[in-house]
């Protein structure tokens, strides 16, 4: 395994180890006015709620407004100066507390600063420092910092950066998380930039990404289809979503995700649910671990290389099972990637290796019976979907309907026929 990938794994699993919070603790935090206001401000400043293209569920996405260059997100200014942004939020929170119910916050603040300047003979900067001491600014800073740390552990920026428009930012966004949440966006950037990085470590996208790189380089029609975001993309657009999108809460407007409650300004009512001592991040942490392992199979970091096929299948099944821990959203929907034939086909391509110069995307298997080799891979129990009827097989050694779909995709050429339509335009 590449050192860069080991670094990614360490970052991801270290986060898993340290991310612990029970519902009782979250209840206490949320009931503090400053924490609650800061939490909502961060989310509404940076994100919008948008219906996911695949699942139909509503997830957080970064606010899409761009600067004059048409490329840079407006919100990136706040994130690139995260300390300044947190100070701004703390000042806003402190002023709201100071003048609650007394009138216009901005007018009252300006008036008090002017009074301090005239009565004490201080300049504006010195007067602001006096104002901070009078109104317990340090307390507001703590509440704002607590809110940001909670959101950081929820991977809310990484998950919301669906189109990978932000680079890594210290204290804000980890590239490792974004890489594993959105493999297609990250790998496609490699195909554009030629190199794929997590921090300073270059990461290879594996044999499947190398195949794409070769085809994009030598076939203009295929490149055009790829750049349109068509069905020729096999890497998942989303392997997981942030904690806020999946954590279900009771509010004064009914049950919804915590993300939706924060965006819409609904009040979360913890009294209607049991404030337990169990770690609220447990299922989410399982999903993160499953996403990491699945990512490693997709990018060829865990190749077959003559390994025992059954053991290989068990390892993938464990990863997919962990992904399912976060599979159901508050609205009852599931991430469609878990039932997508293309995910399982991509895992097989990534683990088995492909001939990068072969337009038909064939596996690099040194066996005489190519068909049977693929059939045996598709018999693995990790290839299953949420529809039990499709998972039924009449007897051992016979493919279920869903496994047959994956087999057809890889062996019979469901994907290849799509390519042939493109190649036929020549």
TORDRENDREN-705923 format. One record per residue (C-alpha): residue number from 1; residue in one letter; x, y, z. Coordinates in Angstrom, 3 decimals, always signed. Layout:
N
REC    k  r        c1        c2        c3
REC  NUM  A         X         Y         Z
...
//
This chain:
426
REC    k  r        c1        c2        c3
REC    1  X    +0.000    +0.000    +0.000
REC    2  X    +1.322    +3.461    -0.831
REC    3  X    +2.548    +5.630    +2.066
REC    4  X    -0.004    +8.273    +1.102
REC    5  X    -2.831    +5.784    +1.414
REC    6  X    -1.485    +4.643    +4.782
REC    7  X    -1.530    +8.288    +5.836
REC    8  X    -5.128    +8.600    +4.695
REC    9  X    -6.097    +5.507    +6.652
REC   10  X    -4.357    +6.767    +9.791
REC   11  X    -6.092   +10.153    +9.575
REC   12  X    -9.459    +8.539    +9.023
REC   13  X    -9.189    +5.919   +11.761
REC   14  X    -7.623    +8.358   +14.240
REC   15  X   -10.683   +10.559   +13.727
REC   16  X   -12.873    +7.519   +14.326
REC   17  X   -11.108    +6.739   +17.585
REC   18  X   -11.352   +10.240   +19.055
REC   19  X   -14.882   +11.137   +17.895
REC   20  X   -17.059   +10.325   +20.889
REC   21  X   -20.136   +12.099   +22.209
REC   22  X   -23.265   +10.785   +23.875
REC   23  X   -26.726   +12.226   +23.481
REC   24  X   -26.836   +13.539   +27.030
REC   25  X   -23.723   +15.604   +26.325
REC   26  X   -25.116   +16.904   +23.037
REC   27  X   -28.346   +17.859   +24.827
REC   28  X   -26.397   +19.912   +27.394
REC   29  X   -24.377   +21.604   +24.633
REC   30  X   -27.437   +22.379   +22.520
REC   31  X   -29.328   +23.883   +25.439
REC   32  X   -26.628   +26.545   +25.782
REC   33  X   -27.843   +29.550   +23.797
REC   34  X   -24.399   +30.445   +22.444
REC   35  X   -23.622   +26.952   +21.164
REC   36  X   -27.032   +26.672   +19.511
REC   37  X   -26.832   +30.063   +17.779
REC   38  X   -23.235   +29.518   +16.605
REC   39  X   -24.048   +26.049   +15.298
REC   40  X   -26.918   +27.336   +13.205
REC   41  X   -24.951   +30.340   +11.947
REC   42  X   -22.029   +28.212   +10.756
REC   43  X   -24.304   +25.839    +8.859
REC   44  X   -26.513   +28.534    +7.310
REC   45  X   -23.518   +30.725    +6.411
REC   46  X   -21.762   +27.941    +4.520
REC   47  X   -24.389   +25.503    +3.278
REC   48  X   -27.740   +25.047    +1.593
REC   49  X   -30.058   +22.074    +1.765
REC   50  X   -30.404   +20.407    -1.602
REC   51  X   -32.067   +17.257    -2.896
REC   52  X   -29.461   +14.643    -3.724
REC   53  X   -29.427   +13.623    -7.378
REC   54  X   -29.148    +9.920    -6.606
REC   55  X   -31.102    +9.200    -3.425
REC   56  X   -33.696   +11.968    -3.432
REC   57  X   -32.809   +12.729    +0.204
REC   58  X   -31.945   +16.268    +1.256
REC   59  X   -28.276   +16.804    +2.102
REC   60  X   -26.064   +19.770    +2.875
REC   61  X   -24.170   +21.254    -0.085
REC   62  X   -21.761   +24.183    -0.001
REC   63  X   -23.361   +27.475    -1.031
REC   64  X   -22.815   +27.632    -4.790
REC   65  X   -22.317   +31.390    -5.272
REC   66  X   -19.027   +32.190    -7.043
REC   67  X   -16.658   +35.151    -7.110
REC   68  X   -16.175   +37.204   -10.282
REC   69  X   -13.705   +34.626   -11.649
REC   70  X   -16.570   +32.121   -11.918
REC   71  X   -14.529   +29.476   -10.066
REC   72  X   -13.908   +30.523    -6.461
REC   73  X   -16.704   +29.975    -3.967
REC   74  X   -17.693   +33.149    -2.105
REC   75  X   -17.692   +31.252    +1.197
REC   76  X   -14.040   +30.258    +0.738
REC   77  X   -12.999   +33.672    +2.111
REC   78  X   -14.516   +32.770    +5.461
REC   79  X   -12.928   +29.320    +5.514
REC   80  X    -9.465   +30.451    +4.466
REC   81  X    -9.437   +32.786    +7.475
REC   82  X   -11.176   +30.429    +9.866
REC   83  X    -9.865   +32.152   +13.015
REC   84  X   -11.115   +35.517   +11.771
REC   85  X   -14.450   +33.963   +10.829
REC   86  X   -14.882   +32.404   +14.277
REC   87  X   -14.042   +35.774   +15.877
REC   88  X   -16.726   +37.379   +13.707
REC   89  X   -19.300   +34.798   +14.815
REC   90  X   -18.274   +35.209   +18.471
REC   91  X   -18.672   +39.006   +18.225
REC   92  X   -22.114   +38.589   +16.653
REC   93  X   -23.158   +36.151   +19.380
REC   94  X   -21.812   +38.386   +22.147
REC   95  X   -23.657   +41.431   +20.781
REC   96  X   -26.909   +39.497   +20.476
REC   97  X   -26.667   +38.488   +24.149
REC   98  X   -25.769   +42.035   +25.231
REC   99  X   -28.692   +43.717   +23.498
REC  100  X   -31.333   +40.996   +23.474
REC  101  X   -34.767   +42.627   +23.411
REC  102  X   -33.359   +46.174   +23.633
REC  103  X   -33.514   +47.223   +19.987
REC  104  X   -31.263   +47.163   +16.920
REC  105  X   -28.101   +45.207   +17.785
REC  106  X   -25.888   +47.067   +15.289
REC  107  X   -27.112   +50.515   +16.419
REC  108  X   -26.742   +49.723   +20.122
REC  109  X   -23.280   +48.269   +19.563
REC  110  X   -22.080   +51.320   +17.606
REC  111  X   -23.513   +53.663   +20.250
REC  112  X   -21.783   +51.833   +23.114
REC  113  X   -18.421   +51.765   +21.306
REC  114  X   -18.722   +55.526   +20.689
REC  115  X   -19.530   +56.120   +24.368
REC  116  X   -16.468   +54.143   +25.483
REC  117  X   -14.252   +56.064   +23.052
REC  118  X   -15.468   +59.489   +24.262
REC  119  X   -15.644   +58.726   +27.992
REC  120  X   -12.250   +57.009   +28.223
REC  121  X   -10.333   +58.752   +25.467
REC  122  X    -9.603   +55.476   +23.657
REC  123  X    -9.369   +54.690   +19.961
REC  124  X   -11.879   +52.344   +18.326
REC  125  X    -9.708   +49.218   +18.595
REC  126  X    -9.040   +49.791   +22.304
REC  127  X   -12.732   +50.502   +22.904
REC  128  X   -13.724   +47.210   +21.291
REC  129  X   -11.383   +45.348   +23.681
REC  130  X   -13.055   +47.104   +26.637
REC  131  X   -16.475   +46.185   +25.227
REC  132  X   -15.405   +42.533   +24.970
REC  133  X   -14.444   +42.382   +28.648
REC  134  X   -17.681   +44.032   +29.746
REC  135  X   -19.829   +41.583   +27.751
REC  136  X   -17.967   +38.283   +28.440
REC  137  X   -16.537   +37.836   +24.951
REC  138  X   -14.317   +34.964   +26.195
REC  139  X   -17.430   +32.954   +27.046
REC  140  X   -18.821   +33.536   +23.546
REC  141  X   -15.515   +32.389   +22.050
REC  142  X   -15.706   +29.122   +23.979
REC  143  X   -19.262   +28.471   +22.804
REC  144  X   -18.325   +29.248   +19.193
REC  145  X   -15.251   +27.015   +19.393
REC  146  X   -17.318   +24.162   +20.839
REC  147  X   -19.861   +24.494   +18.016
REC  148  X   -17.134   +24.478   +15.354
REC  149  X   -15.394   +21.441   +16.889
REC  150  X   -18.680   +19.541   +16.882
REC  151  X   -19.257   +20.367   +13.198
REC  152  X   -15.666   +19.446   +12.338
REC  153  X   -16.215   +15.983   +13.810
REC  154  X   -19.396   +15.701   +11.733
REC  155  X   -17.348   +16.140    +8.488
REC  156  X   -19.929   +18.707    +7.474
REC  157  X   -17.707   +20.702    +5.100
REC  158  X   -16.164   +17.596    +3.493
REC  159  X   -19.546   +16.009    +2.897
REC  160  X   -21.082   +19.258    +1.627
REC  161  X   -18.206   +19.826    -0.828
REC  162  X   -19.842   +17.409    -3.276
REC  163  X   -18.180   +18.923    -6.346
REC  164  X   -14.782   +19.235    -4.640
REC  165  X   -14.506   +22.983    -5.053
REC  166  X   -12.404   +23.572    -1.938
REC  167  X    -8.841   +22.497    -1.366
REC  168  X    -7.606   +21.212    +2.014
REC  169  X    -7.849   +23.957    +4.684
REC  170  X    -6.265   +23.494    +8.122
REC  171  X    -8.858   +23.294   +10.859
REC  172  X   -11.700   +23.248    +8.316
REC  173  X   -11.539   +20.488    +5.769
REC  174  X    -9.539   +17.299    +5.487
REC  175  X    -8.760   +16.081    +1.999
REC  176  X    -8.856   +12.486    +3.218
REC  177  X   -12.526   +12.754    +4.148
REC  178  X   -13.533   +14.423    +0.891
REC  179  X   -11.554   +11.850    -1.092
REC  180  X   -13.473    +8.974    +0.448
REC  181  X   -16.898   +10.646    +0.540
REC  182  X   -16.737   +11.628    -3.143
REC  183  X   -14.382    +9.276    -5.060
REC  184  X   -15.571   +10.330    -8.524
REC  185  X   -14.923   +14.044    -7.942
REC  186  X   -11.467   +13.348    -6.552
REC  187  X   -10.415   +10.815    -9.185
REC  188  X   -11.732   +12.980   -12.010
REC  189  X    -9.516   +15.792   -10.720
REC  190  X    -6.566   +13.434   -11.006
REC  191  X    -7.466   +12.794   -14.616
REC  192  X    -7.437   +16.552   -15.196
REC  193  X    -4.447   +17.480   -13.029
REC  194  X    -2.528   +14.273   -13.783
REC  195  X    -1.668   +13.823   -10.111
REC  196  X    -3.831   +12.979    -7.141
REC  197  X    -2.864   +14.278    -3.716
REC  198  X    -3.933   +13.975    -0.117
REC  199  X    -1.999   +16.744    +1.552
REC  200  X    +1.484   +16.354    +0.089
REC  201  X    +1.149   +12.654    -0.651
REC  202  X    +0.342   +11.570    -4.158
REC  203  X    -2.348    +8.901    -4.303
REC  204  X    -2.920    +6.644    -7.251
REC  205  X    -6.482    +6.032    -8.315
REC  206  X    -5.632    +2.419    -9.110
REC  207  X    -5.954    +0.410   -12.319
REC  208  X    -9.468    +1.632   -13.072
REC  209  X    -8.359    +5.283   -12.874
REC  210  X    -5.346    +4.421   -15.074
REC  211  X    -7.734    +2.946   -17.628
REC  212  X    -9.776    +6.146   -17.625
REC  213  X    -6.604    +8.213   -17.951
REC  214  X    -5.550    +6.241   -21.029
REC  215  X    -8.977    +6.388   -22.687
REC  216  X    -9.382   +10.117   -22.012
REC  217  X    -5.966   +10.784   -23.473
REC  218  X    -6.521    +8.876   -26.732
REC  219  X   -10.246    +9.073   -27.427
REC  220  X   -11.870   +12.499   -27.827
REC  221  X   -15.430   +11.142   -28.012
REC  222  X   -15.011    +9.226   -24.783
REC  223  X   -13.519   +12.327   -23.143
REC  224  X   -16.493   +14.425   -24.250
REC  225  X   -18.924   +11.933   -22.712
REC  226  X   -16.856   +11.726   -19.517
REC  227  X   -16.680   +15.503   -19.132
REC  228  X   -20.471   +15.697   -19.548
REC  229  X   -20.717   +13.502   -16.453
REC  230  X   -22.418   +10.690   -18.356
REC  231  X   -22.861    +7.026   -17.476
REC  232  X   -19.269    +6.243   -18.416
REC  233  X   -18.186    +7.167   -14.890
REC  234  X   -17.871    +4.136   -12.626
REC  235  X   -16.396    +5.612    -9.469
REC  236  X   -19.203    +6.431    -6.990
REC  237  X   -20.179   +10.076    -6.775
REC  238  X   -21.023    +9.555    -3.108
REC  239  X   -19.953    +6.780    -0.741
REC  240  X   -21.298    +8.440    +2.394
REC  241  X   -22.743   +11.617    +3.874
REC  242  X   -21.899   +13.723    +6.913
REC  243  X   -23.281   +13.066   +10.375
REC  244  X   -25.709   +16.007   +10.328
REC  245  X   -27.430   +14.599    +7.234
REC  246  X   -28.172   +11.275    +8.884
REC  247  X   -28.757   +12.088   +12.541
REC  248  X   -32.511   +12.153   +13.076
REC  249  X   -33.949   +14.586   +15.649
REC  250  X   -37.362   +15.567   +16.992
REC  251  X   -38.177   +19.249   +16.511
REC  252  X   -41.065   +21.679   +16.957
REC  253  X   -41.835   +20.953   +13.284
REC  254  X   -41.636   +17.171   +13.451
REC  255  X   -38.905   +14.586   +12.840
REC  256  X   -36.091   +15.518   +10.438
REC  257  X   -32.337   +15.373    +9.995
REC  258  X   -30.241   +17.626   +12.193
REC  259  X   -28.966   +19.281    +8.995
REC  260  X   -32.495   +20.260    +7.982
REC  261  X   -33.344   +21.458   +11.490
REC  262  X   -30.337   +23.798   +11.509
REC  263  X   -30.967   +25.151    +7.995
REC  264  X   -34.670   +25.770    +8.627
REC  265  X   -34.243   +27.138   +12.148
REC  266  X   -36.329   +24.420   +13.776
REC  267  X   -35.858   +23.915   +17.524
REC  268  X   -34.544   +20.466   +18.445
REC  269  X   -36.465   +18.995   +21.361
REC  270  X   -34.252   +16.522   +23.199
REC  271  X   -36.893   +16.079   +25.901
REC  272  X   -38.938   +13.969   +23.474
REC  273  X   -36.195   +11.382   +23.157
REC  274  X   -34.147    +9.415   +25.620
REC  275  X   -30.861   +11.209   +26.222
REC  276  X   -28.766    +8.074   +26.359
REC  277  X   -25.123    +7.546   +27.299
REC  278  X   -24.303    +5.693   +24.085
REC  279  X   -21.978    +7.291   +21.549
REC  280  X   -24.097    +9.087   +18.933
REC  281  X   -21.242    +8.749   +16.426
REC  282  X   -21.056    +4.933   +16.634
REC  283  X   -22.953    +4.081   +13.420
REC  284  X   -21.403    +7.050   +11.674
REC  285  X   -17.910    +5.873   +12.613
REC  286  X   -18.746    +2.426   +11.244
REC  287  X   -19.800    +4.028    +7.972
REC  288  X   -16.531    +5.996    +7.811
REC  289  X   -14.486    +2.823    +8.285
REC  290  X   -16.553    +0.983    +5.687
REC  291  X   -16.139    +3.862    +3.231
REC  292  X   -12.361    +3.824    +3.703
REC  293  X   -12.082    +0.086    +3.064
REC  294  X   -14.426    +0.217    +0.075
REC  295  X   -12.378    +3.097    -1.314
REC  296  X    -9.228    +0.965    -1.023
REC  297  X   -10.835    -1.820    -3.065
REC  298  X   -12.059    +0.666    -5.670
REC  299  X    -8.602    +2.170    -6.101
REC  300  X    -6.645    -1.077    -6.277
REC  301  X    -5.000    -0.747    -2.854
REC  302  X    -6.275    -4.235    -1.949
REC  303  X    -5.767    -6.224    -5.186
REC  304  X    -6.691    -9.839    -5.730
REC  305  X    -3.201   -10.813    -6.925
REC  306  X    -3.900   -14.529    -6.629
REC  307  X    -5.407   -14.217    -3.144
REC  308  X    -8.114   -16.538    -1.947
REC  309  X   -11.282   -15.211    -3.601
REC  310  X   -13.468   -16.136    -0.640
REC  311  X   -11.320   -14.218    +1.827
REC  312  X   -11.300   -11.243    -0.542
REC  313  X   -15.100   -11.416    -0.688
REC  314  X   -15.404   -11.570    +3.117
REC  315  X   -13.260    -8.447    +3.504
REC  316  X   -15.428    -6.529    +1.047
REC  317  X   -18.631    -7.808    +2.657
REC  318  X   -17.439    -6.480    +6.010
REC  319  X   -16.782    -3.072    +4.448
REC  320  X   -20.176    -2.958    +2.709
REC  321  X   -21.885    -4.008    +5.956
REC  322  X   -20.284    -1.047    +7.701
REC  323  X   -21.426    +1.252    +4.905
REC  324  X   -24.967    +0.042    +5.557
REC  325  X   -24.729    +1.341    +9.142
REC  326  X   -25.423    +4.777    +7.708
REC  327  X   -27.479    +3.602    +4.797
REC  328  X   -30.882    +4.849    +5.950
REC  329  X   -31.626    +8.563    +6.045
REC  330  X   -34.167   +10.224    +8.393
REC  331  X   -36.677   +10.215    +5.509
REC  332  X   -36.359    +6.422    +5.199
REC  333  X   -34.381    +6.532    +1.947
REC  334  X   -31.151    +4.626    +1.434
REC  335  X   -28.021    +5.731    -0.318
REC  336  X   -28.592    +4.268    -3.807
REC  337  X   -24.915    +3.396    -4.195
REC  338  X   -25.492    +0.374    -1.923
REC  339  X   -27.872    -1.108    -4.498
REC  340  X   -25.937    +0.024    -7.566
REC  341  X   -24.557    -2.699    -9.837
REC  342  X   -21.844    -0.266   -10.888
REC  343  X   -20.352    -0.106    -7.372
REC  344  X   -19.758    -3.864    -7.301
REC  345  X   -18.458    -3.876   -10.853
REC  346  X   -16.022    -1.071    -9.986
REC  347  X   -14.795    -3.028    -6.950
REC  348  X   -14.103    -6.028    -9.182
REC  349  X   -12.327    -3.882   -11.776
REC  350  X   -10.297    -2.090    -9.088
REC  351  X    -9.260    -5.290    -7.306
REC  352  X    -8.784    -7.486   -10.368
REC  353  X    -7.000    -4.921   -12.518
REC  354  X    -7.830    -3.959   -16.086
REC  355  X    -5.966    -3.592   -19.354
REC  356  X    -5.751    +0.183   -19.666
REC  357  X    -5.370    +0.191   -23.451
REC  358  X    -8.412    -2.058   -23.986
REC  359  X   -11.464    +0.036   -24.918
REC  360  X   -13.755    -2.788   -23.809
REC  361  X   -12.563    -2.647   -20.188
REC  362  X   -11.598    -6.297   -19.679
REC  363  X   -10.124    -7.675   -16.494
REC  364  X    -6.455    -8.574   -16.424
REC  365  X    -6.963   -12.187   -15.383
REC  366  X    -4.259   -14.754   -16.252
REC  367  X    -6.749   -17.628   -16.395
REC  368  X    -7.971   -19.846   -19.216
REC  369  X   -11.656   -19.683   -18.327
REC  370  X   -12.254   -15.945   -18.111
REC  371  X   -16.016   -16.349   -17.879
REC  372  X   -15.876   -18.749   -14.948
REC  373  X   -13.355   -16.590   -13.099
REC  374  X   -15.760   -13.654   -13.212
REC  375  X   -18.719   -15.866   -12.312
REC  376  X   -16.902   -17.073    -9.201
REC  377  X   -16.212   -13.486    -8.155
REC  378  X   -19.866   -12.590    -8.658
REC  379  X   -20.966   -15.479    -6.430
REC  380  X   -19.434   -13.729    -3.452
REC  381  X   -22.009   -12.891    -0.786
REC  382  X   -20.999    -9.213    -0.653
REC  383  X   -22.801    -8.756    -3.984
REC  384  X   -26.308    -8.201    -2.660
REC  385  X   -28.922    -5.468    -2.598
REC  386  X   -31.766    -4.402    -0.318
REC  387  X   -34.365    -6.285    -2.416
REC  388  X   -34.458    -9.822    -1.000
REC  389  X   -36.167   -11.169    -4.129
REC  390  X   -33.160   -10.138    -6.222
REC  391  X   -30.803   -11.803    -3.740
REC  392  X   -32.524   -15.186    -3.981
REC  393  X   -30.584   -18.045    -5.573
REC  394  X   -32.271   -21.447    -6.076
REC  395  X   -29.197   -23.378    -4.928
REC  396  X   -25.540   -23.035    -4.042
REC  397  X   -23.294   -22.141    -6.958
REC  398  X   -26.066   -20.354    -8.878
REC  399  X   -26.031   -16.575    -9.252
REC  400  X   -28.849   -14.576    -7.703
REC  401  X   -30.637   -12.112    -9.982
REC  402  X   -28.607    -9.235    -8.576
REC  403  X   -25.337   -11.158    -8.889
REC  404  X   -26.317   -11.975   -12.471
REC  405  X   -26.742    -8.253   -13.175
REC  406  X   -23.210    -7.612   -11.899
REC  407  X   -21.904   -10.565   -13.926
REC  408  X   -23.580    -9.268   -17.092
REC  409  X   -22.146    -5.825   -16.443
REC  410  X   -18.581    -7.128   -16.105
REC  411  X   -18.531   -10.102   -18.475
REC  412  X   -21.268    -9.672   -21.045
REC  413  X   -20.584    -6.005   -21.535
REC  414  X   -23.404    -3.854   -20.208
REC  415  X   -20.822    -1.136   -19.762
REC  416  X   -19.030    -2.020   -22.997
REC  417  X   -22.178    -1.548   -25.056
REC  418  X   -22.445    +1.964   -23.643
REC  419  X   -18.917    +2.608   -24.803
REC  420  X   -19.548    +1.135   -28.233
REC  421  X   -22.277    +3.736   -28.779
REC  422  X   -19.694    +6.413   -28.113
REC  423  X   -17.035    +4.810   -30.242
REC  424  X   -19.575    +4.397   -33.014
REC  425  X   -19.759    +8.169   -33.460
REC  426  X   -16.416    +8.176   -35.204
//
